[in-house]
Structure formats: structure tokens, C-alpha cells
Amino acid sequence: MPETTDNRNFESRQMPNDLEAERSLLGGILRDPEVMGTVITVVTDEDFFYYERHKLVWRGLCSLYRMGTPIDLLTLSTELEKLGKLSEAGGREYLFDLMESVASSANVEWNLEHLKNKATLRKMIKSASDTIKKAMDPSNNPDDVIQDAERDIFAIADKQVKGAVKPIENFVTPLLERLNNRKDEITGIPTGIKDLDELTNGLQNSDLIILAARPGVGKTSFALTIAANAAIDYNKHVAFFSLEMDGMQLAQRLLCSRAEVDQSKLRNGKLNRDEMNKLIAKVAPINQSPLYVDDNADLGIMELMSKARQLKHRDQLDLLVVDYLQLMKTGNEENRAVAIGNISRGLKILAKELHIPIIALAQLSRKVEEKGRDRPQLSDLRESGSIEQDADMVWFVERAFVRTHKEEDKNSAELIVAKHRNGSVKDIPLTFIPEYTTFYNALETREGEDDQPYSYDDYGGGSEPVGFGDFG
């Protein structure tokens, strides 16, 4: 009978294990202690072993290895005795028998892989058993049960694909190649907005970025601009979760912005031949880009996390955008602030877990307009306490034209970086073309012409606008 209590959950069925392989692995270490360095990179916890006495032997070996003490029968038995576990581990006779059961450490690598598979199967069985127990409890929420099961399975799968320690040359050579080929200093996900990329060095992994604005200012347009730049121009895998607009509306915005065609003409069907050709020319680059859209308006944080994990598991997720936070389906919380806090916290946890940046759009409070201020503040975020606390960065999009309705303000815009946990804050000037609902780098001035600004037409017919071309 196995020396574990795991069996009691599965009646008479025995959990996957291999007694002889465990004995051979431990005996191989005692025969050739040098292999301990290789084994310890694969065996990350005692549950790698099924039999209780082997877990204790492994604990003693790890203790010796950490202290730098030579591994042999005497030191191992002494260490187990010190831990008060020598008798439970089978005594000195069992340790001697382990070493004598193998002639060499030649089969260590095979035993490692074989036992790793057995341990993975046991973890999957335990996870499935836990899920069944939770599902049988009528007080549990099905979404919570699914979320826990999915997290456990993906954690097991993630451990399966992690590699062992590699020689430093495996990293140095590719690094030099990347440095030779790199045209810029961006280490994160490029946004295509030059001043923003210089400030942040690109969107960094594990960061939660809150992008907020008043209604009608253009937070969706700015988020879609960044998503398109990252996916189409830099081949980054981007998932855009839209709770406000359907996929067809987003596609229309994206196509018109990339082709530089007035959206109103597309809506009313008054496109001329040149405009139609420009639209057609942009279809292939958009279709071939790794940009994914989810337009489920009834999306909750658990469903989003599930879909994001699936994309990440397929290596199809570098950046995630949520439009917008306050529209997400909440749980049973009576307090709205608590509900939104749970969502923002969930997004931050997801960013860290998947090691990606997440941009979450948020609505600003109407207090900004009521107070007559022309600049939003962190306190203007709805449910600001939790959102601001979870965010690594907070951006505000501001367009003077929305307040003034003056023609000279029509194309001016500003990105206010109000919080930057790992850097400085800054106000970044932008150019906004309302016909295309697209943001660009601020137009530069003509050299030697008394700061006369370029008009948008100065970019030339058919040329890529600033923000969509190569960075730098």
C-alpha cells in the first residue's frame, strides 16, 4: 500500500507513480552527487515523489545541497537524524539499499522525465478532484469554480513547458544579435506615440494602465490607435475587449483611420474611387495583423481572464485592452465601488500572471465639467480609490475642442500621464484628426518659418501618418 493518503479520495484506485524509478533517481544521486545540480532544477517540490519516505530523503538531500555539504550516506543519514526523520525515511539500511540498487547515475535524466510525467498526472487528478468537490457544493458560484479550475490547470501546464538552466552563451549571442538589429531603445510594447514611448520605454509587462477621459473625448479612439500601431506596425499580439462598440464599428474605425478616409463618407456610401482604393489597400495589412477583437457586451472579469489565459497559452497575447472598466459585469457585490475595485484588482493580478501590459479604459466623473476645470485629476476617476491604487500608470486624454468648440482647437489634443509608478509624469501633446478618429504625434513645425505648423495635408497623399510608421 502506498505511503500517502491521496488514495483515499479515489477509493481503491492508485495514483500514478513508479516506485522503482523513484528509488533509481535517489540512488543515482547518492552514487553520483554531481547530478544533484541537474535534478534540483526539475524537482521543485517534495510532491514530485509519491512515496512519503522518498519525500523525506529528498528533503535531506536538498538541505545538504543548500548548505554546500558533500552528499554521501553518512552526511545524509546524519542530516535526516538531525531533522528527526531518519526512522520515517527507512533508516540507514534503506539509504544504503537505495544506493546499492543502481550501478550508476546514467538513467537520471530518463527517470527525471518519467517521474515528472507521473507527478503532473497526480496534480491534474488532485485539481480535478478539488473541482468536483467545489462543484458539488451548492453554495459555490459556478464562475468561481471554473476560474479556480482554469487557474490550476494552466499553472500545471506552465510548469510543464519551463526549461532547465541554460549556459550563458544561450542568452548572450541572441542579445548581441538583437542589439545589432534594433533600431530603437524600446524594451516594452511600442505605442507608436513617440513622446509616450520615450517616457515609458514602451508599455512594460505586468503593468496595469488606466486610460480615462470624459465621454466623447476619444478614449476608445486613442486605445484603438495604440492597439493598431502595436499589432499592425510592430506585429504584437493584441486583444481588444470592447464592451461598448461591436466588432463591425471597431473595424470601420480602424479601416478608415489606417486608410485616412472620412468615416462619414463610409457610413453614407459617398466614397469616390480614390478613397475606395485606399480602403482596399489597407484591408490586407489589417487582416494579416495579430489583432483580436471580443465584442461581448456582457463580459465579466472571470470570462475575460479565461479568454486571456487561453490566448497567452497559445503565445497569442502581448497586450490586452479593455473598453471600458465600468461596463464590465460585476459579481454580487452591493457596493458599486467594491465591485469596480474587484475588477481593477483582477486586471492587475492578470497583468502580473500573464506578464503583459493591460490598458483598461475608464470613465471620468461628471464633476470635471461641473467644476469647470479644463484638466482632469486622479480624484476625478469614478471609484478612484481602488482604480488609482491598482494602476501602475494613469493616462488622461484631453481635447480642448470638446469644451471650447473653437475651430483652432479642432486638431489639438493632449495625453496627460498623471501617474507613473516607475517613472516621471508628463503632458504629451498630440494631434487628433476627427474625420479618422485617430491620434498622431504632435505635428512638428517647419524649420525656419517662424513656428508655422504643418497642416495634415503636408504629410503627402498615400504616406503613412506619424504614429503608424517606424518608431524613431
BAMARKE-785029 format. One record per residue (C-alpha): z, x, y. Coordinates in Angstrom, 2 decimals. Example, Ala and Ser with C-alpha at 12.3 -4.5 7.8 and 13.67 -1.06 7.14 Angstrom:
<rs>
R  zz  xx  yy
R  7.80  12.30  -4.50;
R  7.14  13.67  -1.06;
</rs>
This chain:
<rs>
R  zz  xx  yy
R  0.00  0.00  0.00;
R  -0.97  1.47  3.42;
R  1.83  2.71  5.63;
R  1.05  0.34  8.52;
R  1.92  -3.21  9.49;
R  -1.60  -4.03  10.76;
R  -2.43  -5.62  7.39;
R  -0.03  -8.49  7.88;
R  -2.47  -10.05  10.36;
R  -5.21  -10.11  7.76;
R  -3.29  -11.20  4.66;
R  -4.39  -9.10  1.71;
R  -7.41  -7.53  3.41;
R  -7.15  -3.83  4.06;
R  -8.12  -2.41  7.42;
R  -10.96  0.15  7.40;
R  -9.58  3.58  6.53;
R  -10.15  6.68  4.42;
R  -7.06  8.42  3.05;
R  -8.88  11.49  1.73;
R  -10.81  12.05  4.97;
R  -7.58  11.97  6.97;
R  -5.95  14.44  4.59;
R  -9.02  16.67  4.72;
R  -9.09  16.69  8.54;
R  -5.42  17.56  8.91;
R  -5.60  20.10  6.09;
R  -8.66  21.69  7.73;
R  -6.67  22.19  10.94;
R  -3.87  23.88  9.02;
R  -6.42  26.07  7.23;
R  -8.20  26.98  10.47;
R  -6.12  26.23  13.60;
R  -9.06  27.26  15.83;
R  -10.73  23.90  15.15;
R  -7.81  22.10  16.85;
R  -9.54  22.60  20.21;
R  -12.56  20.66  18.96;
R  -10.61  17.94  17.21;
R  -8.32  17.16  20.16;
R  -11.35  16.29  22.36;
R  -12.26  13.49  19.95;
R  -8.85  12.28  18.76;
R  -7.44  10.77  21.95;
R  -4.54  8.80  20.43;
R  -2.50  8.54  17.26;
R  -4.25  5.31  16.23;
R  -7.21  7.46  15.24;
R  -5.23  7.85  11.99;
R  -4.47  4.83  9.83;
R  -1.56  6.20  7.80;
R  1.78  6.50  9.56;
R  2.68  9.92  8.14;
R  -0.67  11.29  9.36;
R  0.04  9.97  12.85;
R  3.32  11.92  12.80;
R  1.60  15.09  11.56;
R  -0.94  14.73  14.37;
R  1.86  14.28  16.90;
R  3.41  17.54  15.75;
R  0.07  19.39  15.92;
R  -0.53  18.13  19.47;
R  2.93  19.22  20.53;
R  2.30  22.75  19.22;
R  -1.14  22.87  20.84;
R  0.18  21.81  24.26;
R  2.87  24.50  24.15;
R  0.42  27.17  23.04;
R  2.43  27.77  19.86;
R  0.46  29.14  16.87;
R  -0.24  26.42  14.31;
R  0.84  27.03  10.72;
R  3.00  25.39  8.07;
R  6.23  26.92  9.39;
R  5.72  26.03  13.07;
R  4.50  22.52  12.24;
R  7.43  21.73  9.92;
R  9.86  23.17  12.50;
R  8.33  21.03  15.26;
R  8.46  17.87  13.17;
R  12.05  18.63  12.28;
R  12.83  19.05  15.96;
R  11.23  15.65  16.61;
R  13.28  14.16  13.79;
R  10.11  13.12  11.95;
R  9.76  15.72  9.18;
R  11.04  13.46  6.41;
R  8.87  10.49  7.56;
R  5.84  12.81  7.62;
R  6.37  13.61  3.92;
R  8.43  16.79  4.22;
R  7.34  20.42  3.86;
R  5.89  19.71  0.43;
R  3.43  17.16  1.83;
R  2.34  19.53  4.61;
R  1.71  22.26  2.05;
R  -0.21  19.79  -0.10;
R  -2.40  18.87  2.91;
R  -3.40  22.47  3.45;
R  -3.98  23.14  -0.25;
R  -6.17  20.03  -0.60;
R  -9.03  21.71  1.29;
R  -10.67  25.06  0.81;
R  -11.83  25.45  4.44;
R  -12.44  23.63  7.71;
R  -16.17  23.30  7.03;
R  -16.06  19.49  6.85;
R  -14.02  18.94  10.01;
R  -16.93  17.63  12.11;
R  -18.06  15.20  9.41;
R  -14.51  13.95  8.91;
R  -14.11  13.51  12.66;
R  -17.20  11.31  12.97;
R  -16.36  9.38  9.81;
R  -12.78  8.67  10.87;
R  -13.88  7.83  14.41;
R  -16.04  5.04  13.00;
R  -13.13  3.74  10.92;
R  -10.82  3.79  13.96;
R  -13.42  1.94  16.06;
R  -13.73  -0.79  13.45;
R  -9.94  -1.20  13.39;
R  -9.84  -1.53  17.16;
R  -12.59  -4.15  17.05;
R  -10.69  -6.10  14.39;
R  -7.50  -5.95  16.42;
R  -9.35  -7.06  19.57;
R  -10.92  -9.95  17.67;
R  -7.54  -10.90  16.20;
R  -5.94  -10.90  19.66;
R  -8.79  -13.05  20.98;
R  -8.34  -15.56  18.17;
R  -4.59  -15.79  18.87;
R  -5.23  -16.37  22.58;
R  -7.96  -18.92  21.85;
R  -5.60  -20.82  19.52;
R  -3.05  -21.15  22.33;
R  -3.92  -24.38  24.22;
R  -2.13  -23.14  27.34;
R  -4.63  -20.32  27.84;
R  -7.60  -20.65  30.16;
R  -10.90  -20.06  28.28;
R  -12.23  -17.92  31.13;
R  -9.19  -15.66  30.88;
R  -9.62  -15.33  27.12;
R  -13.31  -14.43  27.50;
R  -12.53  -11.95  30.27;
R  -9.88  -10.16  28.19;
R  -12.09  -10.06  25.09;
R  -15.04  -8.71  27.01;
R  -12.97  -6.02  28.71;
R  -11.53  -4.86  25.39;
R  -14.91  -4.71  23.64;
R  -16.57  -2.84  26.49;
R  -13.65  -0.39  26.57;
R  -14.17  0.30  22.86;
R  -17.93  0.71  23.36;
R  -17.38  3.05  26.30;
R  -15.23  5.37  24.19;
R  -17.92  5.41  21.53;
R  -20.53  6.93  23.83;
R  -18.42  9.52  25.64;
R  -19.45  13.06  24.77;
R  -17.38  16.08  23.92;
R  -16.63  19.06  26.13;
R  -19.80  20.95  27.03;
R  -20.43  24.56  28.13;
R  -20.51  25.03  31.91;
R  -24.17  26.04  31.73;
R  -24.98  22.44  30.79;
R  -23.94  21.47  34.31;
R  -24.85  24.49  36.45;
R  -28.57  24.58  35.62;
R  -29.21  20.87  36.33;
R  -27.14  21.22  39.52;
R  -29.36  24.04  40.80;
R  -32.47  22.04  39.92;
R  -31.14  19.05  41.80;
R  -30.27  21.17  44.83;
R  -33.76  22.66  44.86;
R  -35.37  19.23  44.69;
R  -33.03  17.40  47.04;
R  -34.39  16.57  50.47;
R  -31.17  15.28  51.99;
R  -27.41  15.58  51.74;
R  -26.75  12.07  50.46;
R  -24.39  12.06  47.47;
R  -24.00  8.27  47.18;
R  -26.43  5.34  47.23;
R  -28.74  5.67  50.27;
R  -28.91  2.63  52.55;
R  -31.99  3.70  54.49;
R  -29.97  3.35  57.72;
R  -29.86  6.94  58.94;
R  -26.67  6.88  61.01;
R  -24.83  4.93  58.33;
R  -25.87  7.36  55.60;
R  -24.80  10.30  57.75;
R  -21.40  8.69  58.33;
R  -20.73  7.70  54.72;
R  -22.89  10.26  52.86;
R  -24.32  7.21  51.11;
R  -22.39  4.37  49.51;
R  -19.80  6.00  47.28;
R  -18.87  4.99  43.75;
R  -15.74  2.83  43.32;
R  -15.80  1.72  46.98;
R  -15.44  -1.93  47.97;
R  -17.30  -2.57  51.23;
R  -16.74  -5.77  53.17;
R  -19.70  -6.78  55.34;
R  -18.70  -9.54  57.76;
R  -20.34  -11.45  60.60;
R  -20.35  -14.81  62.32;
R  -22.73  -17.45  60.97;
R  -26.32  -16.84  61.95;
R  -25.84  -13.21  63.00;
R  -27.57  -11.73  59.95;
R  -25.13  -10.51  57.33;
R  -27.39  -11.67  54.49;
R  -30.40  -10.03  56.14;
R  -28.53  -6.74  56.55;
R  -27.28  -6.81  52.96;
R  -30.78  -7.59  51.67;
R  -32.20  -4.75  53.80;
R  -29.80  -2.28  52.17;
R  -30.39  -3.70  48.69;
R  -34.18  -3.45  49.13;
R  -34.01  0.07  50.54;
R  -31.84  1.27  47.65;
R  -33.88  -0.43  44.92;
R  -37.45  -0.10  46.18;
R  -37.33  3.19  48.09;
R  -34.72  5.07  46.07;
R  -35.12  3.45  42.63;
R  -31.44  2.49  42.39;
R  -30.45  -0.41  40.14;
R  -29.15  -3.14  42.45;
R  -27.74  -6.56  41.52;
R  -27.75  -9.15  44.31;
R  -25.50  -12.15  43.61;
R  -26.46  -14.90  46.05;
R  -24.19  -17.94  46.22;
R  -25.74  -19.24  49.46;
R  -29.52  -18.83  49.03;
R  -31.65  -19.45  45.98;
R  -33.83  -16.76  44.47;
R  -37.05  -18.13  45.99;
R  -35.62  -17.96  49.51;
R  -34.47  -14.37  48.96;
R  -37.87  -13.44  47.55;
R  -39.55  -14.92  50.62;
R  -37.31  -12.96  52.97;
R  -37.79  -9.76  51.02;
R  -41.57  -10.06  50.78;
R  -42.01  -10.84  54.48;
R  -39.70  -8.03  55.58;
R  -41.46  -5.42  53.44;
R  -44.94  -6.62  54.45;
R  -43.99  -7.10  58.13;
R  -45.21  -10.69  58.14;
R  -43.66  -13.52  60.19;
R  -41.68  -15.75  57.84;
R  -42.56  -18.89  59.77;
R  -46.25  -18.31  59.02;
R  -45.49  -18.05  55.32;
R  -43.48  -21.27  55.41;
R  -46.14  -23.31  57.24;
R  -49.08  -21.73  55.42;
R  -50.77  -20.33  58.54;
R  -51.35  -16.81  57.24;
R  -54.53  -15.02  58.17;
R  -56.43  -12.81  55.76;
R  -54.83  -9.58  57.00;
R  -51.32  -11.00  56.63;
R  -52.08  -12.28  53.15;
R  -53.39  -8.86  52.14;
R  -50.23  -7.22  53.47;
R  -48.10  -9.59  51.41;
R  -50.13  -8.98  48.27;
R  -49.87  -5.20  48.76;
R  -46.06  -5.41  48.67;
R  -45.76  -7.54  45.55;
R  -46.16  -4.70  43.04;
R  -43.56  -2.33  44.60;
R  -41.04  -5.17  44.74;
R  -41.74  -6.39  41.20;
R  -41.50  -2.86  39.81;
R  -38.20  -2.10  41.54;
R  -34.85  -2.29  39.65;
R  -33.60  -5.17  41.83;
R  -31.91  -8.08  40.04;
R  -31.01  -11.45  41.57;
R  -28.47  -14.02  40.41;
R  -28.60  -17.23  42.47;
R  -25.92  -19.19  40.61;
R  -24.08  -21.08  43.37;
R  -21.18  -21.90  41.04;
R  -20.20  -18.30  40.36;
R  -16.61  -17.20  39.77;
R  -15.13  -13.72  39.72;
R  -14.88  -13.67  35.92;
R  -18.53  -14.65  35.43;
R  -19.58  -12.02  37.95;
R  -17.53  -9.32  36.22;
R  -19.05  -10.28  32.88;
R  -22.62  -10.06  34.16;
R  -21.93  -6.79  35.99;
R  -20.45  -5.19  32.87;
R  -23.50  -6.17  30.85;
R  -25.84  -4.59  33.40;
R  -23.73  -1.44  33.60;
R  -23.58  -1.17  29.82;
R  -27.39  -1.11  29.82;
R  -27.40  1.55  32.58;
R  -28.90  -1.00  34.95;
R  -26.36  -1.10  37.76;
R  -25.83  1.35  40.63;
R  -24.96  -1.07  43.43;
R  -23.69  -4.65  43.46;
R  -23.94  -7.09  46.40;
R  -22.09  -10.42  46.62;
R  -23.20  -13.01  49.21;
R  -20.64  -14.21  50.03;
R  -17.00  -13.83  49.12;
R  -15.60  -17.14  50.41;
R  -18.20  -19.14  48.44;
R  -17.09  -17.77  45.10;
R  -15.47  -20.22  42.72;
R  -11.71  -19.73  42.65;
R  -9.14  -20.43  39.96;
R  -6.36  -22.98  40.06;
R  -4.54  -21.38  42.99;
R  -3.35  -23.96  45.52;
R  -3.25  -21.46  48.35;
R  -6.73  -20.52  49.61;
R  -5.55  -17.13  50.88;
R  -4.14  -16.29  47.44;
R  -7.41  -17.36  45.79;
R  -9.56  -15.20  48.07;
R  -7.10  -12.35  47.61;
R  -7.56  -12.55  43.85;
R  -11.33  -12.41  44.27;
R  -11.28  -9.38  46.59;
R  -8.82  -7.62  44.30;
R  -11.03  -8.39  41.32;
R  -14.04  -6.90  43.09;
R  -12.11  -3.73  43.88;
R  -10.99  -3.42  40.26;
R  -14.60  -3.95  39.13;
R  -15.88  -1.26  41.51;
R  -13.42  1.25  40.04;
R  -14.02  0.17  36.45;
R  -17.83  0.40  36.66;
R  -17.76  3.37  39.05;
R  -20.19  1.75  41.50;
R  -20.07  0.67  45.16;
R  -19.78  -3.07  45.77;
R  -20.77  -4.77  49.02;
R  -19.08  -8.14  49.46;
R  -20.17  -10.31  52.37;
R  -17.52  -12.31  54.21;
R  -17.48  -14.98  56.87;
R  -15.72  -14.27  60.15;
R  -13.27  -16.71  61.62;
R  -14.46  -19.00  64.44;
R  -11.64  -17.53  66.53;
R  -14.07  -14.82  67.65;
R  -16.13  -17.41  69.51;
R  -13.14  -19.42  70.68;
R  -11.57  -16.37  72.29;
R  -14.85  -15.42  73.96;
R  -14.75  -11.88  72.61;
R  -18.03  -10.04  72.12;
R  -16.69  -7.74  69.41;
R  -15.08  -8.82  66.13;
R  -11.86  -7.26  64.90;
R  -10.33  -6.80  61.47;
R  -7.97  -9.70  62.17;
R  -10.99  -11.99  62.51;
R  -11.66  -11.83  58.78;
R  -10.73  -15.06  57.08;
R  -7.79  -14.43  54.75;
R  -7.86  -10.97  56.35;
R  -4.65  -9.61  54.84;
R  -5.89  -9.30  51.28;
R  -9.55  -8.63  52.08;
R  -8.81  -5.83  54.53;
R  -6.22  -4.27  52.21;
R  -8.60  -4.10  49.24;
R  -11.58  -2.83  51.22;
R  -12.46  0.85  51.47;
R  -14.80  0.06  54.32;
R  -15.23  -2.93  56.62;
R  -18.52  -3.44  58.48;
R  -19.26  -6.00  61.18;
R  -22.81  -6.97  62.08;
R  -23.16  -7.93  65.73;
R  -26.17  -9.21  67.70;
R  -25.76  -9.85  71.42;
R  -28.66  -12.34  71.42;
R  -26.60  -14.83  69.38;
R  -24.17  -15.03  72.32;
R  -26.40  -14.43  75.35;
R  -29.80  -15.81  74.22;
R  -31.36  -13.33  76.64;
R  -34.82  -12.03  75.78;
R  -33.80  -8.41  76.41;
R  -31.17  -8.74  73.66;
R  -33.57  -10.18  71.10;
R  -34.07  -6.96  69.10;
R  -30.75  -5.24  69.71;
R  -28.11  -5.16  67.00;
R  -25.06  -3.14  66.05;
R  -23.19  -2.25  62.88;
R  -19.51  -1.76  63.64;
R  -17.78  0.35  60.98;
R  -14.26  -0.92  61.70;
R  -12.53  0.59  58.68;
R  -13.46  3.68  56.69;
R  -10.77  4.80  54.27;
R  -12.43  8.16  53.57;
R  -13.99  8.92  56.93;
R  -14.26  8.00  60.58;
R  -15.22  4.69  62.17;
R  -18.32  4.32  64.33;
R  -20.55  1.84  66.15;
R  -24.12  2.23  64.87;
R  -26.98  0.84  66.99;
R  -29.70  -0.98  65.06;
R  -32.96  -2.76  65.72;
R  -33.43  -6.31  64.42;
R  -36.83  -7.98  64.07;
R  -36.09  -11.73  63.78;
R  -39.59  -12.61  62.57;
R  -38.96  -10.47  59.50;
R  -35.15  -10.99  59.43;
R  -34.86  -7.25  58.88;
R  -32.71  -4.48  60.31;
R  -34.00  -0.97  61.07;
R  -32.72  2.26  62.53;
R  -32.40  2.02  66.32;
R  -35.72  2.80  67.98;
R  -35.83  6.28  69.44;
R  -37.07  6.96  72.97;
R  -40.33  8.57  73.97;
R  -39.79  12.23  74.74;
R  -40.32  12.97  78.44;
R  -40.86  9.34  79.50;
R  -37.50  8.55  81.11;
R  -35.99  6.98  78.05;
R  -38.66  4.32  77.71;
R  -38.07  2.69  74.33;
R  -40.73  2.35  71.72;
R  -41.99  -1.14  71.11;
R  -42.14  -2.20  67.48;
R  -45.95  -2.01  67.60;
R  -45.72  1.74  68.22;
R  -44.98  2.21  64.53;
R  -48.65  1.51  63.84;
R  -50.33  -1.07  61.65;
R  -49.51  -0.77  57.99;
R  -46.97  2.06  58.36;
R  -43.55  1.80  56.76;
R  -40.81  0.85  59.28;
R  -37.87  3.14  59.84;
R  -35.26  2.32  57.20;
R  -37.82  1.81  54.44;
R  -39.31  5.29  54.34;
R  -37.85  8.58  53.11;
R  -34.41  9.34  54.45;
R  -34.00  12.08  56.99;
</rs>
